[in-house]
Each structure stands twice: as C-alpha cells, then as structure tokens.
Amino acid sequence: MRKKTVLITGANKSIGLETARQLGNKGYSIWLGSRDAARGEEALRLLSAEGVEARSIAIDVTDEASVRKAADRVQTEDGKLDVLINNAGIPGQMVSPSQQSINDIRQIYETNVFAPIVVTQAFIPLLRKAGNANIVLVSSGLGSLGWLSDPGNQFYGVNFLGYNSSKTALNAITVAFAKELAASGIKVNAADPGYTATDFNGHSGYRTVEQAASGIVWIATLDEKGPTGGFYFDETVVPW
C-alpha cells in the first residue's frame, strides 16, 4: 500500500520541521514545504539522515503561482494528498494596536490569513482524491477571543492587533472550510501549538517544538470518526 502523504508549509525549521519529523516517524511520506529552496534542502537532509521519507517542495504561500506549481507537482508525483498542514506564518510588529502600521498588518494578513485560503483551495482537489483527508490550520491561543477577553487568562495582556486578529480570522476560515468539506470526508481543524520556543519569540516560549508538534500531529492523523471544525490545544478544545 502507498504511504499516506502530508504537505507542510513553512516546514524547514521549528514547529514545521518537528511536525514533519513526527509524522515521518509514523510512516507518512512528507512534502517538506519551504519558501527558500536551499533551507528546504537542508531540512530534507536532516530528516533523510533520520530515516524519514521526505521530499523538499518549493512553495511561497504568498505567491499564487508558486502555490499552483506546488499543487501541480504533488498531482504529478502522487495524484492525491492525505494531509495538508498550513503552518507558515509571521508575527509582525510586536507593538501596541495604536502604533502598528497598517502596512505591517496587511503583510501579516497576506501570510497568516489569505495564504492559507489560497493553499487550501489549491490542494482541495488532491485531498478529495485521498478520501478521509485532514486539513490542519496552525493557529494560536492569541486568536481565541474567549481567552483574550478573560482578565484571568495568561494571554489577556498580549495585545498585538495584527497577529492576534489574523489568527482569529484563521479560526473563522477553519469553520468555513470544515462546513463545506464535511460531506467529502475531509476534516478541517485548527491547532494551537502553545507558547513555544521559536524564532517568533526569541526562543522565550516555555514549550518545546516537540510538545507543540504533538498536538498538530494528533489532528493530522485523525481517522474518519474524528472531529471537524474545532480548535484544539493538546487535544483539548480551545474557546473561539
């Protein structure tokens, strides 16, 4: 039997790379998506040395032509896709809402909101062919309006307009795709990896990439009885 396939955007480092590693160790064939081809090849060498079956694929999620080219390659080589993980994202300026430039917010939305829509739309035909496919949108607890509006929550004081609202929008996108694709057997869920030590935050996060990836992997490997249209942190529901 052919291995199940997964494409991960922004997979050349941090949470994306660890997600690829964990899924590869579960027997998945990995499409290692990266905007920078050289970095993608370096990540591929690391995984290959560990025995993970992977292929590097160039995909700039903010460039529709690049996304289409990547989808065409997967179509040519595999003819289907079992899992799509929209992991690529940027933090933008970490300033107060009144000080954040509208151009920075636009750039954040291009990568964190519009790009996942474009990527998901491009790969839906391949996901339909797989049957019981999974789509994971990597969100953030900072996108939870429930948490951000709760003075007792650890994220209450983290008030970054562009990034936070982009993840809230991504959660709404999750629900929209989940509703449309349910009849096709495609599950769509959002994952909160938690405050993880990455380049995003100068490695100040208290969670490891291994911990962050595990929740994403759980969603990516859901069977046909699994949930859809949800938002999860370590297999626990996060409030919208």
NUROGU-71150 format. One record per residue (C-alpha): residue number from 1; x, y negated, z; residue in one letter. Coordinates in Angstrom, 3 decimals, decimal comma. Layout:
+-----+----------+----------+----------+----+
:   i :        X :        Y :        Z : aa :
+-----+----------+----------+----------+----+
: NUM :        X :        Y :        Z :  A :
...
+-----+----------+----------+----------+----+
//
This chain:
+-----+----------+----------+----------+----+
:   i :        X :        Y :        Z : aa :
+-----+----------+----------+----------+----+
:   1 :    0,000 :    0,000 :    0,000 :  M :
:   2 :    1,135 :   -3,540 :   -0,749 :  R :
:   3 :    2,082 :   -5,629 :    2,225 :  K :
:   4 :   -0,158 :   -8,449 :    3,303 :  K :
:   5 :    1,188 :  -11,810 :    2,176 :  T :
:   6 :    1,318 :  -15,123 :    4,007 :  V :
:   7 :    2,346 :  -18,582 :    2,840 :  L :
:   8 :    3,509 :  -21,063 :    5,459 :  I :
:   9 :    4,100 :  -24,718 :    4,675 :  T :
:  10 :    6,916 :  -26,519 :    6,482 :  G :
:  11 :    8,440 :  -23,139 :    7,257 :  A :
:  12 :   12,145 :  -23,879 :    7,069 :  N :
:  13 :   12,511 :  -24,780 :   10,767 :  K :
:  14 :   10,967 :  -24,900 :   14,229 :  S :
:  15 :    7,442 :  -23,549 :   14,676 :  I :
:  16 :    7,007 :  -22,745 :   10,993 :  G :
:  17 :   10,173 :  -20,682 :   10,850 :  L :
:  18 :    9,367 :  -18,823 :   14,061 :  E :
:  19 :    5,863 :  -18,100 :   12,791 :  T :
:  20 :    7,418 :  -16,611 :    9,667 :  A :
:  21 :    9,738 :  -14,510 :   11,808 :  R :
:  22 :    6,952 :  -13,138 :   13,993 :  Q :
:  23 :    4,678 :  -12,345 :   11,060 :  L :
:  24 :    7,573 :  -10,789 :    9,173 :  G :
:  25 :    8,253 :   -8,550 :   12,152 :  N :
:  26 :    4,617 :   -7,467 :   11,972 :  K :
:  27 :    5,141 :   -6,310 :    8,403 :  G :
:  28 :    3,861 :   -9,295 :    6,450 :  Y :
:  29 :    5,593 :  -10,459 :    3,275 :  S :
:  30 :    6,418 :  -14,125 :    3,772 :  I :
:  31 :    6,254 :  -17,024 :    1,358 :  W :
:  32 :    8,559 :  -19,494 :    3,092 :  L :
:  33 :    7,284 :  -22,897 :    2,023 :  G :
:  34 :    9,657 :  -25,847 :    2,141 :  S :
:  35 :    9,807 :  -29,293 :    0,561 :  R :
:  36 :   13,619 :  -29,126 :    0,497 :  D :
:  37 :   14,704 :  -26,147 :   -1,597 :  A :
:  38 :   18,162 :  -25,956 :   -0,007 :  A :
:  39 :   16,750 :  -25,842 :    3,508 :  R :
:  40 :   14,261 :  -23,250 :    2,381 :  G :
:  41 :   17,023 :  -21,042 :    1,035 :  E :
:  42 :   18,980 :  -21,379 :    4,277 :  E :
:  43 :   15,926 :  -20,342 :    6,296 :  A :
:  44 :   15,442 :  -17,436 :    3,913 :  L :
:  45 :   18,982 :  -16,246 :    4,551 :  R :
:  46 :   18,361 :  -16,301 :    8,292 :  L :
:  47 :   15,185 :  -14,251 :    8,051 :  L :
:  48 :   16,575 :  -11,843 :    5,488 :  S :
:  49 :   19,516 :  -11,123 :    7,773 :  A :
:  50 :   16,971 :  -10,083 :   10,410 :  E :
:  51 :   15,231 :   -7,720 :    8,037 :  G :
:  52 :   12,209 :   -9,925 :    7,300 :  V :
:  53 :   10,799 :   -9,628 :    3,789 :  E :
:  54 :   10,519 :  -13,194 :    2,564 :  A :
:  55 :   10,733 :  -15,417 :   -0,471 :  R :
:  56 :   11,510 :  -19,121 :   -0,482 :  S :
:  57 :    8,996 :  -21,266 :   -2,339 :  I :
:  58 :    9,283 :  -24,977 :   -3,065 :  A :
:  59 :    6,154 :  -26,854 :   -2,034 :  I :
:  60 :    5,863 :  -30,554 :   -1,294 :  D :
:  61 :    2,413 :  -30,707 :    0,280 :  V :
:  62 :    2,006 :  -34,403 :   -0,609 :  T :
:  63 :    2,591 :  -33,714 :   -4,315 :  D :
:  64 :   -0,369 :  -32,070 :   -6,045 :  E :
:  65 :    1,775 :  -30,896 :   -8,961 :  A :
:  66 :    4,171 :  -29,171 :   -6,546 :  S :
:  67 :    1,260 :  -27,509 :   -4,740 :  V :
:  68 :   -0,239 :  -26,291 :   -8,007 :  R :
:  69 :    3,126 :  -24,947 :   -9,170 :  K :
:  70 :    3,485 :  -23,008 :   -5,907 :  A :
:  71 :   -0,021 :  -21,562 :   -6,247 :  A :
:  72 :    0,729 :  -20,524 :   -9,824 :  D :
:  73 :    3,869 :  -18,719 :   -8,684 :  R :
:  74 :    2,020 :  -16,780 :   -5,993 :  V :
:  75 :   -0,632 :  -15,908 :   -8,552 :  Q :
:  76 :    2,009 :  -14,632 :  -10,982 :  T :
:  77 :    4,029 :  -12,617 :   -8,461 :  E :
:  78 :    1,339 :  -11,339 :   -6,075 :  D :
:  79 :   -2,054 :  -12,101 :   -7,573 :  G :
:  80 :   -3,531 :  -12,802 :   -4,121 :  K :
:  81 :   -2,779 :  -14,308 :   -0,726 :  L :
:  82 :   -3,875 :  -12,860 :    2,608 :  D :
:  83 :   -2,975 :  -15,736 :    4,913 :  V :
:  84 :   -2,405 :  -19,463 :    4,423 :  L :
:  85 :   -0,852 :  -21,438 :    7,265 :  I :
:  86 :   -0,963 :  -25,215 :    6,877 :  N :
:  87 :    1,904 :  -26,042 :    9,215 :  N :
:  88 :    3,650 :  -29,042 :    7,594 :  A :
:  89 :    3,074 :  -32,323 :    9,406 :  G :
:  90 :    4,701 :  -35,563 :   10,556 :  I :
:  91 :    4,368 :  -37,549 :   13,814 :  P :
:  92 :    4,712 :  -41,106 :   12,523 :  G :
:  93 :    5,440 :  -44,076 :   14,761 :  Q :
:  94 :    5,093 :  -43,473 :   18,486 :  M :
:  95 :    3,722 :  -46,916 :   19,348 :  V :
:  96 :    0,512 :  -48,355 :   20,782 :  S :
:  97 :   -2,517 :  -48,418 :   18,455 :  P :
:  98 :   -2,431 :  -52,204 :   18,075 :  S :
:  99 :    1,207 :  -52,077 :   16,978 :  Q :
: 100 :    1,113 :  -49,220 :   14,472 :  Q :
: 101 :    1,380 :  -50,314 :   10,867 :  S :
: 102 :   -1,408 :  -49,301 :    8,521 :  I :
: 103 :    1,178 :  -48,054 :    6,036 :  N :
: 104 :    2,530 :  -45,642 :    8,633 :  D :
: 105 :   -0,968 :  -44,409 :    9,380 :  I :
: 106 :   -1,588 :  -43,899 :    5,657 :  R :
: 107 :    1,618 :  -41,860 :    5,378 :  Q :
: 108 :    0,601 :  -39,698 :    8,346 :  I :
: 109 :   -2,803 :  -39,046 :    6,781 :  Y :
: 110 :   -1,232 :  -38,143 :    3,445 :  E :
: 111 :    0,745 :  -35,352 :    5,122 :  T :
: 112 :   -1,466 :  -34,302 :    8,027 :  N :
: 113 :   -4,941 :  -34,681 :    6,511 :  V :
: 114 :   -5,039 :  -34,963 :    2,727 :  F :
: 115 :   -2,219 :  -32,479 :    2,087 :  A :
: 116 :   -3,869 :  -29,579 :    3,966 :  P :
: 117 :   -7,022 :  -30,199 :    1,945 :  I :
: 118 :   -5,105 :  -30,085 :   -1,338 :  V :
: 119 :   -3,118 :  -26,993 :   -0,321 :  V :
: 120 :   -6,184 :  -25,129 :    0,926 :  T :
: 121 :   -8,186 :  -25,926 :   -2,193 :  Q :
: 122 :   -5,324 :  -24,756 :   -4,403 :  A :
: 123 :   -4,983 :  -21,383 :   -2,674 :  F :
: 124 :   -8,666 :  -20,550 :   -2,093 :  I :
: 125 :   -8,916 :  -18,534 :   -5,349 :  P :
: 126 :   -5,985 :  -16,351 :   -4,225 :  L :
: 127 :   -7,421 :  -15,988 :   -0,715 :  L :
: 128 :  -10,755 :  -14,885 :   -2,160 :  R :
: 129 :   -8,967 :  -12,141 :   -4,091 :  K :
: 130 :   -7,372 :  -10,788 :   -0,910 :  A :
: 131 :  -10,596 :  -10,159 :    0,968 :  G :
: 132 :  -10,881 :  -10,912 :    4,709 :  N :
: 133 :   -8,214 :  -13,600 :    4,412 :  A :
: 134 :   -7,235 :  -16,103 :    7,109 :  N :
: 135 :   -6,506 :  -19,813 :    6,930 :  I :
: 136 :   -4,726 :  -21,469 :    9,851 :  V :
: 137 :   -4,542 :  -25,237 :   10,207 :  L :
: 138 :   -1,879 :  -26,179 :   12,743 :  V :
: 139 :   -3,481 :  -28,935 :   14,785 :  S :
: 140 :   -2,612 :  -30,351 :   18,205 :  S :
: 141 :   -4,147 :  -30,816 :   21,611 :  G :
: 142 :   -3,767 :  -34,508 :   20,834 :  L :
: 143 :   -6,519 :  -34,060 :   18,288 :  G :
: 144 :   -9,016 :  -32,988 :   20,942 :  S :
: 145 :  -11,373 :  -35,874 :   21,701 :  L :
: 146 :  -12,525 :  -33,941 :   24,751 :  G :
: 147 :   -9,033 :  -33,843 :   26,204 :  W :
: 148 :   -8,021 :  -37,362 :   25,139 :  L :
: 149 :  -11,106 :  -38,890 :   26,775 :  S :
: 150 :  -10,641 :  -36,990 :   30,053 :  D :
: 151 :   -8,570 :  -39,014 :   32,575 :  P :
: 152 :   -7,675 :  -35,770 :   34,329 :  G :
: 153 :   -6,125 :  -34,200 :   31,234 :  N :
: 154 :   -2,348 :  -34,172 :   30,690 :  Q :
: 155 :   -2,780 :  -35,736 :   27,230 :  F :
: 156 :   -5,001 :  -38,641 :   28,320 :  Y :
: 157 :   -2,141 :  -41,155 :   28,332 :  G :
: 158 :   -0,704 :  -40,087 :   24,981 :  V :
: 159 :   -2,410 :  -42,733 :   22,852 :  N :
: 160 :   -0,909 :  -42,566 :   19,360 :  F :
: 161 :   -3,510 :  -43,716 :   16,856 :  L :
: 162 :   -2,154 :  -42,285 :   13,609 :  G :
: 163 :   -1,029 :  -38,847 :   14,746 :  Y :
: 164 :   -3,839 :  -38,144 :   17,199 :  N :
: 165 :   -6,618 :  -39,172 :   14,839 :  S :
: 166 :   -5,028 :  -37,245 :   11,969 :  S :
: 167 :   -5,288 :  -34,048 :   13,994 :  K :
: 168 :   -8,872 :  -34,847 :   14,962 :  T :
: 169 :   -9,608 :  -35,187 :   11,255 :  A :
: 170 :   -7,838 :  -31,882 :   10,604 :  L :
: 171 :  -10,153 :  -30,215 :   13,113 :  N :
: 172 :  -13,165 :  -31,543 :   11,182 :  A :
: 173 :  -11,610 :  -30,169 :    7,987 :  I :
: 174 :  -11,304 :  -26,793 :    9,699 :  T :
: 175 :  -15,026 :  -26,715 :   10,422 :  V :
: 176 :  -15,946 :  -27,785 :    6,887 :  A :
: 177 :  -13,870 :  -25,083 :    5,175 :  F :
: 178 :  -14,976 :  -22,453 :    7,694 :  A :
: 179 :  -18,626 :  -23,088 :    6,900 :  K :
: 180 :  -18,089 :  -22,910 :    3,152 :  E :
: 181 :  -15,857 :  -19,848 :    3,139 :  L :
: 182 :  -17,622 :  -17,688 :    5,724 :  A :
: 183 :  -19,646 :  -15,893 :    3,054 :  A :
: 184 :  -16,398 :  -14,986 :    1,277 :  S :
: 185 :  -14,986 :  -13,288 :    4,364 :  G :
: 186 :  -12,321 :  -15,983 :    4,764 :  I :
: 187 :  -11,818 :  -17,165 :    8,346 :  K :
: 188 :  -10,617 :  -20,716 :    8,977 :  V :
: 189 :   -9,349 :  -21,767 :   12,402 :  N :
: 190 :   -7,216 :  -24,498 :   13,949 :  A :
: 191 :   -4,300 :  -23,752 :   16,265 :  A :
: 192 :   -2,868 :  -25,967 :   18,983 :  D :
: 193 :    0,766 :  -24,870 :   19,452 :  P :
: 194 :    1,076 :  -26,943 :   22,610 :  G :
: 195 :    3,791 :  -29,398 :   23,637 :  Y :
: 196 :    6,689 :  -27,557 :   22,064 :  T :
: 197 :   10,371 :  -28,460 :   21,975 :  A :
: 198 :   10,901 :  -29,503 :   18,334 :  T :
: 199 :   12,401 :  -32,336 :   16,289 :  D :
: 200 :    8,982 :  -34,023 :   16,578 :  F :
: 201 :    9,621 :  -34,953 :   20,201 :  N :
: 202 :   13,388 :  -34,835 :   20,502 :  G :
: 203 :   13,045 :  -31,307 :   21,919 :  H :
: 204 :   11,362 :  -32,672 :   25,045 :  S :
: 205 :    8,463 :  -30,220 :   24,913 :  G :
: 206 :    8,131 :  -27,633 :   27,672 :  Y :
: 207 :    7,043 :  -24,763 :   25,401 :  R :
: 208 :    9,350 :  -22,696 :   23,214 :  T :
: 209 :    8,816 :  -22,174 :   19,499 :  V :
: 210 :    8,227 :  -18,507 :   20,286 :  E :
: 211 :    5,311 :  -19,422 :   22,549 :  Q :
: 212 :    3,932 :  -21,910 :   20,034 :  A :
: 213 :    4,105 :  -19,467 :   17,142 :  A :
: 214 :    2,379 :  -16,667 :   19,022 :  S :
: 215 :   -0,972 :  -18,484 :   19,040 :  G :
: 216 :   -0,699 :  -19,215 :   15,334 :  I :
: 217 :    0,160 :  -15,579 :   14,632 :  V :
: 218 :   -2,898 :  -14,451 :   16,611 :  W :
: 219 :   -5,174 :  -16,468 :   14,321 :  I :
: 220 :   -3,279 :  -15,417 :   11,204 :  A :
: 221 :   -3,796 :  -11,741 :   11,990 :  T :
: 222 :   -7,492 :  -11,799 :   12,926 :  L :
: 223 :   -9,472 :   -8,946 :   11,404 :  D :
: 224 :  -12,887 :   -9,181 :    9,728 :  E :
: 225 :  -14,603 :   -9,304 :   13,145 :  K :
: 226 :  -12,577 :  -12,299 :   14,291 :  G :
: 227 :  -13,957 :  -15,801 :   14,909 :  P :
: 228 :  -14,045 :  -18,615 :   12,386 :  T :
: 229 :  -14,459 :  -22,365 :   12,669 :  G :
: 230 :  -12,703 :  -22,566 :   16,036 :  G :
: 231 :   -9,883 :  -24,497 :   17,717 :  F :
: 232 :   -7,560 :  -22,426 :   19,911 :  Y :
: 233 :   -4,610 :  -22,736 :   22,253 :  F :
: 234 :   -3,041 :  -19,375 :   23,148 :  D :
: 235 :   -6,273 :  -17,562 :   22,191 :  E :
: 236 :   -8,343 :  -19,906 :   24,384 :  T :
: 237 :  -10,916 :  -22,314 :   22,935 :  V :
: 238 :   -9,921 :  -25,991 :   22,959 :  V :
: 239 :  -12,725 :  -28,613 :   23,139 :  P :
: 240 :  -13,207 :  -30,630 :   19,992 :  W :
+-----+----------+----------+----------+----+
//
